[in-house]
Amino acid sequence: MAAQSKSSMKRSKPSYFMAILGVALVLFILGMLGWLVINASKLESYFKGSVQVNAFVRDGSPQREVDIVKKAIAAKPYARNVEFTTKEAARSKFIGDGNEDWNKVLDYNPLPASIDFYLEPEYVNKDSLKKITTEVTKNFIISEVKYPDAVVSNLNNIVKKASYFLLALAGVLALIVIILIDNTIKLAMFSNRFLIKTMQMVGATRWFISKPFDQKAIINGLISAVLAIFAILLIVYGVENWWLPEIKALHDSTMLFLLFLLLIIIGISITFISTHRSVIKYLKMKLDDLY
């Protein structure tokens, strides 16, 4: 009986090969979407982390007071890379950005000194910035707090829309993946339906019949996932090193590892469940219905 099972499986290798290839292709598409989602998330954090707040210091403020306020801001959870920009440094930056010097018109520097800091990504929203502005302006040496309000508003709107779109796309694709893999496995199992029924007719138990198929399904699912992961790694390597080298700064090995682990789990789980269901289905069918 065991020999018959093995010989039948050998004869069905072509269908298993196509099943492995089909599952690998579907997992590859799902993995590429996952990689895009990871990069989109990292890109969002990058853009949010580049938002700078300028707290302008009143003219004539003592340096000691400036240092106290700077230290207080640096201790806050929302601030990073806190720096004090003098009036002369502000003038140099203004001219360095391509603006004309005002020496011919003014005999003084109209630009104020400022305490500048970047926001942590989770604080880049209108509500948080409103609270931060109120808190910082409580210091009497701070005359005004400015930040790119339009950028913050547009960034949050774009991120929200992109998140909804990617979530919907991931949900639809996940459903398609399950259906495609299930159908692919069913087609692969179709050639073994008579073997399954024959084993049942000679007295083999369900566990004995399903065990070799389930084991094969686990191995096939793993092979499919490995093929998909290998293809994704090639694409990622090509994009990061040749096509779009700038995206390499967003590379997250931990998230990629978790994505690949998820693909392995999905590949094994769906192929195992689909195979087991197919075996049980053929065991419940009458012999005449198999033709």
N, C-alpha and C positions, 0 to 999 in steps of 0.2 A: 504493500500500500504506500509506504514511504517512498519506495523507488519510483512508483507510478507518479506520485506527487512531484518528485524532483524532475522526472523526465518531462512532465507536462509543463512545468515552469520553464524548463530549458526551451521548449518549443515556443513559449509565449514571450520570449525575450524581446523580439521586435516591438511588441505592443508595450512592454514595460519601458523600453528605450524611449518610445514616443511619449509615454506618460511622464517619464522623468524630465524629458526636454520641455514638454508642455508646462509642467508645474514649475520648472526652473524659470521659464520665460515669464510666467505670471508673477512669481516671487521677485524677479528682476524689476518688473514694472513697479510693484509695490515698494521695493527697496529704493528705487530711484525717487519715488515720491517722498519717502521717508527722509532721504538725503536732502531733498529740496526743502522740506519742512524744517530740518535741523539748521540748514544754512539760513533760512528765512528768520528763524528765531535768533540765531547769532547775529545776523545783520541788523535785526531790530534792536538788540542790546547794544550793538556798535554805534548805531545812529543816536540812540537815546543817551548813550554814554558820552557823546560828543557835544551835548548841549551845555553851554557855558553860561553862568550867571555872573553879572558884574554888579558889585555893591560899591557905589561911588562914595568916596570919602570927602567930607567937607574940607575946604581949603583951611589951612592953619591948624588942622587937628594934630595933637602931639603924637610923635612916633610911638611912644609908650602905649597910648590908647589904641593906636592902630594894631600894634602887636598883640594886645589883649583880645581885641575883636577877631583878629585873624586866627589866633589860637582857639578861641571859642567856636568859630565856624568850623575849623579843622576837626574839632572833637565831635561834630554832629554826624549822624549816620548817613545823611544825604549828600555830604560834601566830600570831594576828593581832589587832589592836586591843587590845594589852596595856595594862591600866590598874591603878593602885593605888587601892584604895578604903579610906579611913580608917575608924576606928571610928564617927566621927560621921556620915560619909557613909552607912555601912551602916545606922545607926539611922534616918536620914532616909528612906532607901529603904524600910526595914521599915515605918515608919509610913505612908509614901506609898502602900504597897500595900494599905492599908486595915486594918492591924493596930493594936491599941491600944498607947498608950505605957505603959511599965512604971515610970514615975517614982513612982507611988503605992506600988509594991511594992518596987522596987529603988532603991538610991541609987548604982548604978554601971551602966555600959554593958556588958552581957554579950556583945555581938556583937564578933567579932574583925575586925581589918583583914584585907584580902585583896588578892592580886594576881589580877585577873580577865582572862581572855583567851578569845577565840573560836577554835574549831578550824577548820582547813582541811577541806573536805568529805571528802577522801580518808582522813583520819585518824579519822573518826567510825565506829569499830567497836571491839568489846570488846578485841581484842588490842592495837591501837594505844594505846587509852586506858589499858590496864594498864601498858604500857611508859612512857607519859607520866607516869602517877601515880608509878611507881617512880623515874623520873628526877627529877621535881620535888621529891619528898619527901626526896631526898638532901641538899637544902639545909637546914641545921640550923634556920633561922628559920621553915621551913614546918612547921606542926603537922599539917595534914590537907589532902587534895585531894578535892574533891567535884565531881560532874557528874551530870546527870539520867540515871542508869543505865537506868531503865525506858523513857525516851524513846529512848535509843540502841538498846536491844534491839528495841523495837517498830518503830522507824523502819527498821532494817535488815531485819527480817522482812517488813514491808510492801513495801519497795523490791524485795526479792528476789522475792516473789510477783508483784508488778506487772510486773517485768522479764520473768519467765517467761511471764506471760500475754500481754504485748504482743509478745514474740518469737514465740510460737505463733500469735497472731492475725495478725501481719505475714506469717508464713510461709504460713498458709492463704490469706490475702487475695492474696498475691503469686501463688500458684498459680491462684486463681480469676481474677485479672486476666489472666494469660497465656492461660488457656483461653477466657475471654470475648472477649478481643481477637482471638485466633486464629479463633474461630468467626464473629465479626462480619466479619472481613476475608474469610473464605471465602465468606460469603453475598454480600458485595459483589462478589467476583470471579466468582461463579456466572453472572452475566449476560454476562460477557465470554468464556465458555468457547468459544463457536463462533468468535468472532473470533480467539482464540488458535490454535485448530485450523486455521482457514482460512489464517492466515499461515504456519503450518508446512507446509501442503499445497502452497503456492505456492513453497516453497523458502527461506523466511526462517530464519535461524539462531536458536538459542535466545537468544543474547545480544541479537540485534536485536528479538526478540519480547518478551523480559522487560524490556528497558531502559525503555520508556515507563511500564510498570506499576510498576517499581521506583521510578522517579523520582516518580511520582504517590503511591506509598506513603510515601515520605520526606516529601513535602509534606503529605500528609494526617496523618501522625503528628505532624508539627510543629504543624499547625493544632490538632489534638486536644489536644496538650500545652498550647498557649497558652490555649485555651479553659478547660481545667481549672485552669491557674494563675490566670487572671483570676477565675474563680469562687472559688477558694480565698482570693485576696487580698480579695475582697469580704467573705467570711465572717470572715476574720481581722480586717479593719478594723472590721466591725460588732461583733464580740465585744470587741475591745480598746477601742473608743470608746463603745459604748452598753450592751451587755449585761453585760459583766464587765470594767470598766476596770482592776481590780486586776491582771489577768493581763498588762497591758501591761508591767509590770516584768520579765516573763520573756521579752519579745520579743528574738529573736536573728536579726538580719538575715543574718548569715553562714550560719547553719544553714538558714534559709529559702531563701536563694539556692542552696545545695547541694541542697536538696530539690527545688526547681524544675528545676535542671539534671538531676537524676536522672529526674524525670518526663519531660523532653524526650528524654533518652536512651532511656528505656523505651518511650515512645510511638513514636519513630522506629524503634527496633530491632525491636520486635515486629511493627509493621505491615509493615516491609520484609521480615522473615523470613517472615511468614505469606503475604504477597503473592507473594513469589518461589517459595515452596513450592507455592502454588496454581497458579501458571503452569506450573511443572515437572510438577505432577500432571496437568493437562489436556493437556500436550504428550505425556505418556506414555500417556494413555488412547486407546482406539480410538474412532473417530468414532461408532459405534453406541452406545457407552457414555455418550455425552454427552447423549443424549435421556432 
